[in-house]
Amino acid sequence: MRSDKTAKLTLADDERLAESLAYALRHYNGKKRARDADELIARLAADRLVKHLHTCGYVVMVGPPIVSHSTP
């Protein structure tokens, strides 16, 4: 039986996956790195990772966006 969270999973879009990986590669402890080249290198590495994951047969699923609490 699938849980409520599992029922809402969808296949991750390659572009969105690459953007998420590049973001993770560019940031360290939540702080943006200073060098401009970091963004290009992170994007190239992320694209390569996405292609490799597909080649190896991985399937990446994504859940619905997390809704933040509104301020009264």
VENDA-V25800 format. One record per residue. N is the residue number from 1. RES is the residue in one small letter. SS is DSSP state (H for helix, E for strand, - for the rest). OMEGA is omega in whole degrees, -180 to 180 (NA if undefined). Layout:
BEGIN
n-><N/N>
res-><RES/RES>
ss-><SS/SS>
omega-><OMEGA/OMEGA>
END
This chain:
BEGIN
n-><1/2/3/4/5/6/7/8/9/10/11/12/13/14/15/16/17/18/19/20/21/22/23/24/25/26/27/28/29/30/31/32/33/34/35/36/37/38/39/40/41/42/43/44/45/46/47/48/49/50/51/52/53/54/55/56/57/58/59/60/61/62/63/64/65/66/67/68/69/70/71/72>
res-><m/r/s/d/k/t/a/k/l/t/l/a/d/d/e/r/l/a/e/s/l/a/y/a/l/r/h/y/n/g/k/k/r/a/r/d/a/d/e/l/i/a/r/l/a/a/d/r/l/v/k/h/l/h/t/c/g/y/v/v/m/v/g/p/p/i/v/s/h/s/t/p>
ss-><-/-/-/H/H/H/H/-/-/E/E/-/-/H/H/H/H/H/H/H/H/H/H/H/H/H/E/E/-/-/E/E/-/-/-/-/H/H/H/H/H/H/H/H/H/H/H/H/H/H/H/H/H/H/H/-/-/-/-/-/E/E/-/-/-/-/-/-/-/-/-/->
omega-><-179/177/180/180/-179/-178/-177/-180/176/179/-179/176/-178/-179/180/178/180/178/180/178/179/178/180/180/-178/-172/177/-178/177/-179/179/179/-171/-173/179/-178/-179/-178/179/-180/179/-179/178/179/-180/178/179/178/180/179/-180/178/178/-180/-179/177/178/175/-178/180/180/177/178/179/177/-179/179/179/179/178/-179/NA>
END
